[in-house]
Amino acid sequence: MGWSEFMLRLVVCLVIALFQMPGYAAEPGYSVVKAYHRDSAAEVSIDDLAASRFTPYKGPLRLGFEPSAVWVELTLLPLAATAADVVDANSPLVLRVGPYSLDRIEVYESVAGQWTRQVGGDQQAKKSNICPDDYHCFVLSPARASTRPIYLRVTTQNVMIVEADILRADSLTAVVARRVSQITFSMTIAAGLLVLGLFLWALERSILALTYSVFQLTVMLFVVANIGHLADFLPGLQADSVDKIGSSIFYARVGMTALLGWALLASHRPSSTYKKMIQLMLLLCAINLGLIFLGQVQISIKLNFYLFFINPLIQIYGVFSAASISKVRLWVYVFCYSVNIVLVAMGSLFVFSNMAIVGPIGFLYSGNDWRLNGVVFGVIVFLIVLSEQRLSNTARLAELEKLRSSSELARANEDKLSERRALIDMLTHELKNPLGTIRFALASLKRQITGNSESLQRIQRIDASVKRMDELIEHVARSNKIERTEVMSQPEPMAAAVIVHELIQEYTDVDRFEISIQDGAVFKADRQMLIVILENLLSNAHKYAVVEEQIRVLVTTDVAAGMTNFEISNAVAEDQEPDETRLFERYYRHPSVQNQPGMGIGLSLVQSAAQKMGASVLYRKENLRIIFTVKIPN
């Protein structure tokens, strides 16, 4: 059994165990009648409640975003058979209120004709550890008037969900233990998934594994904050500040959920619009964090809720926009995000309407069990991340195999190229010797033939062919040499005037060249490569220029760009303008100059040599003049 299969079975067992966890129900023996009243004007005091209208409800009270205070009336009705047990002074009653996220809870009970008050909530310092779980517990006075209701005044900037129950102290232990086991299970799974995520990241060092690890860290911190233990790690802070940090963690979790969706799809090449949506989501999450510490908690909570609902819709768009995602994976992601949308919608209905939802959906969305939903989500996402990592590893192995094949092919091509270069060296060397012998013999024949003009013309044609062959061999040898030559890292400076005049002196009609060289112009380059460039450009201009027109040579220095520019231009016949798209192509020659010597190698040598020393060759034409400019870095 492979590691991934083992992990899959382990996670499935954990999920099954999660759904089998029991909840708690009110202890039998008495009943609690519940009713609520919205104090919209915040003017109702405990003495005015008798004249206020209360609305009965059952189960948890869910009012959505409720900016005003809410009064909850709890009337304890003991059953006739167990009336004595309810008022037993040896087993006082405990009022248990949740979820932990309620900001302020004021408990009023009538004792000796006077109202007493106890205060709790997540923005208040915890005064007792009667309930070491995530509920606020208040011990009711045995001397209270049993016929008078108990009143709660609840305020919160979060979603208004109130779960209130009255338990006997001797039955509280079992209820708390059951709840602590749920929390412990949730924390264990969250911590285990975080460790597994970090383990994956340590093995793969991938963005996906790192993003999942940070996401799971926010889930674990959210669980810690939601059960009220964040204050244990931050003992020096006020309860209000700890509450804001807890809200920040939840908002960070929503942002990491969006970022995790991007990490899952990044390798499948989603559209740029999807990426911009994710960036906007992250920006809004960052703004949310700022709103918390600016005191705009109500606005930030609502905005965070909308982001939480919109995120799966954006992720579905990203899945459909991905260019390289398989159909199976596409529909798996769409199904998962669609289920997420359904759960969010059902949870919203559950939270914002005072109705009961039973079964697994109700379990996942019970007001104080949202963190368990985060754990289930983390488990599912871990399976997806594991699948993506496996897919990524497979793709990486395929890419490595492809690179290995390419490397072997390149090595084979390099060996062939080396053989070709060696063969060219040998052939050019071996062909030079017989050509030299032929040219020497032709020179002897010229001296011997004096009167026979026809024989002399034949010898001259042979000599021209030999010369053409010699030029071809020279070009091939030079091209081969350029490919193998390593340019000096520190090129030598050479006076431009000296180099240009040396090369032009080889021509018998020097007066055809119109030369202009800026004072102090210097070529700072590899001498061998520079000679190849200048020599070929001068030769081409001399060979193909219109005879009546001057060949212009211009050398200037561009101090700002750090360049020395060599420019050569010549006029050509209208039907001899070269094809710009094929100008530097090896062996390309214009059809109208096929009868002239040359093999179309010169300009390709110019470009190769320029690339070797980091220079650039530019071509342009003005009227019937063609201009080549070589920019040589200094």
N, C-alpha and C positions, 0 to 999 in steps of 0.2 A: 504494500500500500504506500503510495507516494505521499510526500509531505503535504501537498495541497489537498489531497483527498482526505488525509487525517484531519487537517484544519477544518475542512468542510463539515466532516462528521461532528467534530467538537462543537462548532458553532451551531449546528442544527440541534444538538442536544441541549445547548444553553438556551436557545430560543424556546424549545419545548418546555424546559424547566421554567422559563420566564412566564409563559402563559399558564403554567400550572400553579403559580404562586397565589396563595389565598389572600383575599382582602379581609377586612374585619367588618362586623355588623354590630349594631348597638346591642348591649346586653339586655336580655329579657327581664321582665319584672315591673317595668314602668314604661310609659310612653311620653314623648316630648312633642308638644304641639308647637309648630313654628310659624311665625309670620314676620313680615318686614314692612318698613315704611321708609320712603325716600325723604330725606330732609333737604330738599332742593335749596331752600333759602338759608339753611344752616342756622335756624332760629329756634328750633325745638330743643327744650331742655328736658331733663329727666322728669321734672315735675309736670311738664305739659303733655307727656306721652299719653295720659289717660284720655285726652280729647283727640288724639291722633288716630287716623284710620290705618289699620294694619292689614296687609294682604297675606292670607295663608299660603304656605308652600310646603312641599315635601322634598326630602333629599337635600343635596347641596343647593344653595342659592346662587344663581348665575345671572348677572345683570350686565355683562359686557363692560365697556368703558363707562364708569359712573363717576363723574367728577364730584358729586356731592356726597355727603355722609349718608350712611344707611343704618337705620335702627333695626335690630333683630330682636324679636320677642320670643323667649323660650319659656313655655309653661310646662312644668313637670306634673304629670298626672300619674300617681302611683296606682297600681292595680290593688283592688281590695284585699286580695289574699296576701300581698307582700308589702302592705303599706308600712309596716313596722320596719322592714329592711331598708326602705328608702331613707328614712329619717334616723337611722342608726348612727349615733354620735361616734361610735368606734370605727366606722367606715365612712368617712366624709365623702361627699360628692366632688367630682372634678369636672370642670367645664373644659372641653378640648376643642380648640378652634384652629382651622387651617384654611388655606395653605400658608406656608411660612411667609410668602411674599406680601401679605397684608401689612400696610404701613403702620397703622395704629388701631388698636383694639381697646375699647374702654368697657369694662364689665361692671354693671350696676346690679346690686341686690339689696333688698330691704332687710335690715337688721335692727330690731327693737324700734321699729317705726321710722328709722333713718336710712337714707340711701348711702351705701358704701361703694367705693370705686376702686377697681384694680386696672392697671394700664399695662398693655403689652403690644407686640408687633415687631416687625423686622427693623423698624427705625428706633426702637427702644432697646436699651441695654437689658439683656436677659437677667432676671432677678432670681430665678430658681431653676433647678434641673429636674422638676417633677416629670417632665416628658423629655427624655434625652434624644428624641427623634426630631422630626421637622414640624411639629405642631406646637401651638402656644397653649399652655395649660394653666388654669386658674383654680385654686382650691376654694370651694364654696363654703361659706360659714355654716356650721351646724345650727347656729341660732337664728338663721334667716327665717323670714316669714314664708313658710312652705306654700301658702296660698297665693303669694305674690309672684308674678313672672320675673324672670331674670332678663335684663336688657343688655344688648351689645350695641355699642356705637362704633361702626367700622368706617374707616377712611383709607383709601389707597389710590395711588396714581396708576396702578397696574390694572389688569382686568379684575373686575369685582366678582370673585367667586368666594363664597363663604360656606365652609363646612363646620357645623357646630353640633356637638353631641355632649351629653352629660353621662358620665360613668361613675360607678362606685370605685373607690380607691383600691379595693381588693381585687377588682377585675381589670384595673388599668394596666397592671404589669404585663398581663398576657397580650393585651392590645398593643402596647408599646413594643414588646418583644417581637411581635409579628411584623410591626411596621419597621423596626430596626433591621430585621432579616431582609425585608424587601430593599431597604436602602443599601445594606451591605452587599446584597447580590448585585444591585445596580452599580455600585462603586467598583466591585470586583470586576465586572464585565467591562466597565469603562476603562479601568486601569489596565486590564489584560489586553484590550484592543490597542491601547496606547503603546504598551510594550511591544506588541506584535508589529504595530506600525513602525516603531523605531528600529525594530529588528530588520524589517524589510528595507528600511532606508539605509541601515548600516551595510546590508548586503548589496543593494542595487545603487544607492546614491542617486536615485531618480527624483525629479521634481514631484511626481505623483506620490511617491511614498512619503516625501517630506511634507507635502501639503496635507496628506491624510493624517500624519502624526500631529501636525499643528491643529488640524480640525478636531482630532480626538482629544487633544489636550484641552481645547475649549469646552468640549462636552464634559470632560471630567471636572473641570473647574466649575462649570455650570451646575453640575450635580452637587458639588461641595457648597456652592453659594445657595442653592435652592433648598438645601436641608439645614441651612443656618450655621454651618461650621466654618464659613469663611472668616468670621470674627475670631475664631480660635487661632488662625494663622496671622491675623492682623490685630493683636490685642491693643495696640496703641491708638487705633483710630476710633472716631466716633461712629455710633451705629448708623447714622445717616450717610457717612462717607463709605462705610462698608456696603450699604445697600446700593449706592451708586456704582461701586466697583462691580458688584454682582450683576447689575443691569448691563454694564459695559461688556462683561463676559458673554452675556446672552447675545448682545448685538454683534460681538466679534464672531460668535458661533454662526450667526446667519451669514455674515460676510465670508467666513471660511467655507460654508456650504456652497456658496456661489463660486468661490475660487476653486473648490474641489471639483465642481462640475467642469470648470474650464480645464483643470489638470487632466481629467479623464478624457476630454475630447481633443486636447492639444495635439496628440500624435495623429489624429484623424483629419487634421487640416480644416477646422471650422471656418466660417466666413468672417470677414473683418467686422461686419455689423454685429455679429455675436460677441466678438472681443470687445467692441465698444460698449455693448450692453453690460457686460461683466464689469468693465471699468467704471461705468456709471453706477452700478450696484455697489461696488466697493467704495466709491466716493460718497454715496448716500449713507452707507454704514459709518463712514468716518464722520460725516456731518452729524449723524445720530449720536455718536460718542460725545461730540462737542455740545450738543443740545442738553445732554444729561447734566453736564457740569455747569451749564449756563442756567439751570433750573427749569428748563422747558421739558420736563419729564413726560407730561401727557402727550405732547406733540411727538416726541421721540418714540414713545411706545407705539403710537398709532402708525407712524412711518415704518417702524420696524415690522409691525404686523403686515403691512402691505407688501413690504419687501419679501417677507417670509412666504407670502402667497404667490407673488409674481415670479420668484426664482425658478420654480419648476417649469413654468411656462417658457421662460427664457432658455432653460436647459433643453427643453423639447425642440425649440427653434434651432438651437445649436446643433443638436443631433441630426436634424434634417438638413442643415446647411453643411455638415461635414462632407468633405470631398472623398475621403478614402475609408469610410466606415463600412463594415460588412452589413448585409441585410439582417442577419441574425442578431448581431450586436445592436444594430439600430433599433429593432423592435423590442429587444430586452430593455434598453434604456428608456424607450418611449413608454413601455409598460410600467417600469419602476417609477418614473416621474408622474405618470398618470395616476397610479395608486397614491403617490404622494399628494397630488392635487385633491383626490377624493378624500383622503384622510384629513387634509387641511380644511377642506370645505365642511366635512362632517364635524370636525373639531370646532370650527367657527360657529356652526349652527348650535353645537353643544354649549359653547362658552357664552354666546350672545343671546341665547333663549333659555328660559327657565323650564327646560324639558328634560326628560330622562332618556338616556341612550344605554341600552343593555348589550351584553355580549362582548366580543373582542374589541369592537370599536369603542364602546363605552369604557372598557378597561384601559385602553391606550389613552383615552382623552379624559379620564377622571381628573378633576382640577388640580389635585396635588400629585399627580403621577405623570406630568409632562416629561419629566426627566427620563422615565422609562421608555417613552417614545423615542427620546434621543439615543438611548442604548440600542433599541431595536434598529433604528436607522443606522447607527454606527456598525452594527453587525452586518447588515445588508451591504452597506458601502464597502466594508472590509472585503467581503466576498467579491465585489466588483473590482476593487483595487487589486486583489489577488489575481483575478482573471486578466486585468489589464497588464499587470506586471509579467504574467506568463506570456501574454501576446507580445509584449514589448521585448522580452527575452528571445522569443522565437524570431521576431523580426530582426533583432540585433545579431543573432547567430547567422541568419540568412545574409545579412549585410556583411558580416565578417567573412563568410564564405565567398561572397561576391568579390570583396576586396582581395581575398587571398587568390582567387582565380585571376583577377585583374593584375595583381602583383606578379603572378607567375607568367601571365601573358606579356606583361611589360618587360619582365626579365628576359623572356625568349626573344622579344622584339629587339631589346638592347643587344643581345648576343648577335642577332642577325645584322643589326646596324653596325656593330663592331666589325663583323666579318666583311660587310659591304665597304666600310671605310678602309679596312686593310687591303681589300681587293682594288679599290680605287687608287690607293697609294702605290700599290705594286704596278697597276696598269699604266698610270700616268708616268711613273718612273721608267718603265720598260718601253713605252711608246716614245718618250723623249729622245732616247738614244738613236733609234732608226730614223726619226725625223731629222735629227741633227746630221746624220750621215747623208740623207737625201738632199738637205739644203746645201751641204758642202759640195756634193756632186753636181747639183744644179749650178752653183757658182762657178765650178770648173768648166762646165759645158758652155756657160755664157761667155767665158773668156776665149774659148776655142772657136765658137761660131761667130763669124764676122759679117759675112755677106748674105747669108740665107735668112731673110727676114721671116719667112714662114716658120722655120725651125725655132727661131728666137721667140716668136709669139707663143708657140707651144710650150716652150720652157718657162716663159713668164706665167702662162696659165697654170702650169704645174706648181710653180713657185707660190702663186696666190692661194692655190688649194692647200699646199703644205702649210702656208702661213695661217690660213683659216683653221686648219686642224690643230696647229700648235696653240692658237688662241683658245680653242675649245678645251683642249687638254689643260691649259693653264687655268681657265675658269673653273673647271670641275675640281682640279686640285685645290684651288683657292677656297671654293665652297666647302670642300671636305675639311680644310684646315680651320675655317671659321667656326664650324660646328664643334670642333674639338678644343678650340683655343679658349682658355680662361683669361678674361680681361683683368688687368692689374687693378688691385683695390685702390692704389694711389697712383693715378695716371700722371705722366710727366707733362709739364707745360711746354708748348711749342709755339713759336712765333708764327702767326697766321701768314704773314707776308712771305716768310722764308719757304714754308711748305708749298704754298700756291705757286710761287715762281719756279720752284724746283720741278713741279709737275708740268707746268706749261712749257718749260724749256725743251721738253721732249718733242714738241710739235714744231714742224718746219715753218709754219705760217703763224708765228706768235702774234703778229699784228692783228689777227682776227679776234683776239680776246680783248675785251674792254674791262679792265680790272680796277676795282675800287675797294681798298682795304682800310678800315678805320685804324688810326694810329693806336698802337698798344694792344691791338686785338690778339688774343692768345687762345690757341686750342689746348684745352686740358683734357687729354684723352689718351687711350691706348694708341700708340703710333701705328701699329700694324693695321688695326681696324680703321683708323682715320684715313690711312693711305688707300685702303680698299674703297671707301666711300667716295673720296674726292677724285680718285683716279677714274672710277667708273662713270661718275657724273660728267666729268670733263670729256671723257672718251665718247659718251653718248651724244653730248651736245655738239662736239666736233664732227661726229659721223653723220648726224641727221639734220643739222642746221642748214637753212637756206644759205647758199654760198655768198650771196651779196650782203647778208646781214651779219652784224657783229654778235659774238658770243659774250654775254655780260656775266662777270663774276663780281659778287658783292659780299664782303665780310664785315659784319657789324657786331658790336657787343651790347647786350641788353643787361645792364647792371642790376636792375630791379628784379628781373627774372633769373639772374645768375646764368645766363646763356650766351654763347657765341654762335651767331647765325651765319651759316654759309649758304649763299643763294647763287644759283646759276640758271640762266635763262637763254633760250635760243629760239629763233623763228623757224617754223616748219611750214611746209606746203599745206594748203587747205585740205587736201585729201590724205594727209599723213598724221593728222592729230590722233594720238593714242586713245585707246579705250580705257577710261579711268578705272573701271571696275576690274580690269585685268592687268593693270599697269605693273604691279609688282609680282605677278604670277610668273613662276619659273618657266622658261622656254616660250613665253608669249612674245610674238613679234607682229607688228602691223603688216597686213597683207601687201601694202604698196612698197615695203622695204625688203621683201624676201630676197631680192637679187643682190642686196648688199651684205658684206661680211657680218657675222654675228650669230649668236645662238639664243638670244633672249634670256641670258643668265645674269647680265650686269646689274639690273635694278633689284633683282631678288637678293644678290650679294649685298647691295647697298642696305637694303632693309634688314637683313640678318645681322650685318656688322653693327648697324645703328642700335638694334635691340640689345646686342651684346654689351654695348658700353652705355646704355641708358639714354641714347639720343632718339630723336624722332625725325621722320622724313615726311614732309608735306608737299603736296602737288597742287598747283592751280594753273589756270591759263588766262591770259589777257590778250584779247584779239587773236592773233595767230602766233603768239609767243607762249611757250610752255615754260613754267618756272618750277624748279625744285628747291625747297628750303630745308636745310638740315639744322636742327637746333641741338647744339652740343652743350651739355651742362658743364659749368665750371666748378 
